[in-house]
Amino acid sequence: MQFRSDHSIAGAILIVGFAISYAIYAGQTIAPSRAQVNDTTNNEATEQTATLLEKAAPITITDHRRGTSNPDLTLIVYNDFECPFCKVEHEGLREVFPEYKDRVQWVARHFPLPIHAKARNEALASECADFLGGNDAFWAYSDKIYEATPSNDGLDSTFLPIIAKDIGLDTDAFNACMTTAEEKFGSRVDMHSDEAIATGGRGTPWNILVLKDGTRHSIEGALTATQFRTIFNDLLVNE
């Protein structure tokens, strides 16, 4: 896993330990690698990476957003609800994010992988939660899925309406939404997934950091709360 930068990052932080992201997309296997933050010295590679990251759509009011609406730093996470490493990262971000919510914006986008048969339906369920209860309901539903699932298609689909009820949504309305969720929200899930791949994502979680000046960086694989805290502190100090 690498943190790729199209501009140099002060300090070039080395993150301790290994963060593993296994995924198979279009026949390609993603192997574990050491997490690190690097200054990029190859200008051609820097330009290529920057060009790819520009394919991430701008943040709008239709995005699922957490934190400030006027951020110094935006984190876009392309996730798969049945990915065990997405679960680790989500839990870590939930732990650390309150410390940075006044300066950081956390944006969730979908990237359900073919190896997780239930992930797409869970992405659609989160969209139904948003449809019925708005942005707060989307995040509450997402948090509950990650809490409940053991990952790797381990969450029984009968729990999806139970989660909806637990966060205060009407179960009948949720079930009705799910009957047409693919028709209503499938194109949104596809758009997010296509965008993740176009920007260089090969597995989940796939993260893009956007600074206030528009500079973009990518992180491939899951980071812990401690690792995110290190990166946030470094980038925000230099803002």
C-alpha positions in Angstrom: 0.0 0.0 0.0 1.3 3.4 -0.9 0.5 7.0 -0.4 1.2 8.5 -3.7 1.8 12.3 -4.0 1.8 14.6 -7.0 3.4 17.2 -4.8 5.9 16.6 -2.1 4.7 16.1 1.5 6.8 17.6 4.2 8.5 15.0 6.3 7.6 12.0 4.0 6.1 10.0 6.9 6.8 6.2 7.1 3.8 4.5 8.7 4.6 1.7 11.0 3.3 -1.8 10.1 1.5 -3.5 7.3 -2.0 -2.7 6.0 -3.3 -5.4 3.8 -5.8 -5.0 1.0 -6.8 -8.2 -0.8 -9.1 -7.8 -3.8 -9.6 -9.3 -7.2 -10.9 -6.9 -9.9 -10.7 -7.7 -13.6 -8.6 -10.7 -12.8 -6.0 -8.9 -10.9 -4.9 -9.9 -7.4 -3.9 -7.2 -4.9 -1.1 -8.3 -2.6 -0.2 -6.8 0.8 2.5 -4.2 0.9 4.1 -1.8 3.5 2.1 1.3 4.2 4.1 4.5 3.5 4.0 8.1 2.6 6.5 9.0 -0.1 7.7 12.1 -1.9 7.5 11.3 -5.6 10.7 12.1 -7.5 9.7 10.7 -10.9 8.1 13.7 -12.6 6.5 11.5 -15.3 5.0 9.2 -12.7 3.8 12.2 -10.7 2.0 13.7 -13.7 0.4 10.4 -14.5 -0.9 9.9 -11.0 -2.2 13.5 -10.8 -4.0 13.0 -14.1 -5.7 9.8 -12.8 -6.7 11.4 -9.5 -8.3 14.3 -11.4 -10.9 11.8 -12.6 -12.5 11.8 -9.1 -15.7 13.8 -9.3 -15.9 17.1 -7.3 -17.7 16.9 -4.0 -21.3 18.1 -4.2 -24.3 18.2 -2.0 -25.4 14.8 -3.4 -22.3 13.1 -1.8 -22.4 11.3 1.5 -20.4 13.7 3.7 -19.3 13.8 7.3 -17.6 16.8 9.0 -17.2 20.4 7.9 -18.6 21.7 4.7 -15.6 24.1 4.4 -12.7 21.6 4.8 -9.0 22.1 4.7 -8.7 18.5 3.8 -11.2 16.1 2.2 -10.9 12.3 2.4 -12.9 10.4 -0.3 -13.2 6.7 0.6 -14.3 4.2 -2.0 -15.5 1.2 0.1 -17.0 -2.3 0.0 -19.2 -3.2 3.0 -18.0 -6.8 3.0 -14.3 -6.0 2.7 -12.6 -6.8 6.1 -10.0 -4.0 5.5 -12.8 -1.5 4.8 -14.2 -2.5 8.2 -10.9 -1.9 9.9 -10.5 1.5 8.2 -14.1 2.6 8.9 -13.7 1.8 12.6 -10.4 3.6 12.8 -11.8 6.7 11.1 -14.8 6.7 13.4 -12.4 6.7 16.3 -10.2 9.6 15.1 -12.6 11.7 13.0 -14.2 13.7 15.9 -10.7 15.2 16.5 -10.7 16.6 12.9 -14.3 17.1 12.0 -13.9 20.9 12.1 -11.2 20.8 9.4 -11.7 17.5 7.6 -14.5 16.3 5.4 -15.1 12.5 5.1 -16.9 11.5 1.9 -18.1 7.9 1.3 -18.4 6.4 -2.2 -19.2 2.9 -3.3 -16.7 0.3 -4.6 -18.3 -3.2 -4.1 -16.0 -5.8 -5.5 -17.1 -8.9 -7.5 -15.5 -11.2 -4.9 -18.1 -10.0 -2.3 -21.5 -11.1 -3.6 -23.5 -9.2 -0.9 -21.6 -5.9 -1.0 -23.6 -4.4 -3.8 -26.9 -5.1 -2.2 -25.6 -3.5 1.0 -24.5 -0.4 -0.9 -28.0 -0.2 -2.3 -29.4 -0.6 1.2 -27.3 2.3 2.4 -28.7 4.4 -0.4 -32.2 3.5 0.7 -31.3 4.7 4.2 -30.2 8.0 2.6 -33.4 8.2 0.5 -35.6 7.7 3.5 -33.7 9.5 6.2 -31.1 11.7 4.6 -27.3 12.0 5.0 -27.3 11.3 8.8 -29.3 8.1 8.1 -26.8 7.0 5.5 -23.9 7.3 7.9 -25.8 5.7 10.8 -26.7 2.8 8.5 -23.1 2.5 7.2 -21.8 2.4 10.8 -24.2 -0.3 11.7 -23.3 -2.5 8.7 -19.7 -2.3 9.6 -20.4 -3.1 13.2 -22.6 -6.1 12.3 -20.8 -7.8 9.5 -18.0 -10.2 10.1 -17.0 -9.4 6.5 -16.5 -11.6 3.4 -20.2 -12.0 2.8 -20.8 -12.9 6.5 -23.7 -10.6 7.1 -27.1 -12.3 6.7 -29.2 -10.1 4.4 -32.2 -10.4 6.7 -30.4 -8.0 9.0 -30.6 -5.2 6.5 -34.2 -4.1 7.5 -33.4 -4.7 11.1 -30.5 -2.2 10.9 -32.9 0.2 9.2 -35.3 -0.2 12.2 -32.4 0.2 14.7 -31.5 3.7 13.2 -35.2 4.8 13.3 -36.3 4.1 9.7 -39.7 2.7 8.9 -39.1 -1.0 8.1 -42.0 -1.2 5.5 -40.7 1.8 3.7 -37.2 0.4 3.7 -38.3 -2.9 2.3 -40.3 -1.2 -0.3 -37.3 0.9 -1.3 -35.1 -2.2 -1.6 -37.5 -3.7 -4.2 -36.5 -1.0 -6.6 -33.1 0.0 -5.2 -31.2 -1.4 -8.2 -33.3 0.6 -10.6 -33.1 3.8 -8.4 -29.5 3.6 -7.2 -27.6 1.0 -9.2 -26.3 3.6 -11.6 -24.9 5.6 -8.7 -23.0 2.6 -7.3 -21.7 1.9 -10.8 -20.6 5.5 -11.3 -18.7 5.4 -8.0 -17.0 2.1 -8.9 -16.1 3.2 -12.4 -14.6 6.3 -10.9 -12.5 4.4 -8.3 -11.0 2.3 -11.1 -10.4 5.3 -13.3 -8.5 7.1 -10.6 -6.2 4.1 -10.1 -8.1 2.0 -7.5 -7.4 -1.7 -7.7 -8.8 -2.8 -4.4 -10.6 -1.6 -1.3 -10.5 0.6 0.5 -9.3 3.1 -2.0 -8.8 6.6 -0.6 -8.2 10.0 -2.2 -7.1 13.0 -0.1 -7.9 16.4 -1.5 -6.2 19.5 0.0 -7.8 22.9 0.0 -5.7 24.0 -2.9 -6.9 21.1 -5.0 -3.8 19.0 -4.6 -4.7 15.3 -4.6 -3.0 12.2 -3.0 -4.1 8.6 -2.9 -3.9 5.8 -0.3 -4.3 2.2 -1.4 -5.4 -0.1 1.4 -6.6 0.3 5.0 -5.1 2.6 7.6 -5.7 2.6 11.3 -6.8 5.5 13.4 -3.2 6.1 14.5 -2.0 6.2 10.9 -4.8 8.5 9.8 -4.0 10.8 12.7 -0.4 11.0 11.6 -1.3 11.8 8.0 -4.0 14.4 9.0 -1.6 16.1 11.4 1.1 16.3 8.8 -1.1 17.6 6.0 -3.1 20.1 8.2 0.1 21.6 9.7 1.3 22.3 6.2 -2.0 23.9 5.1 
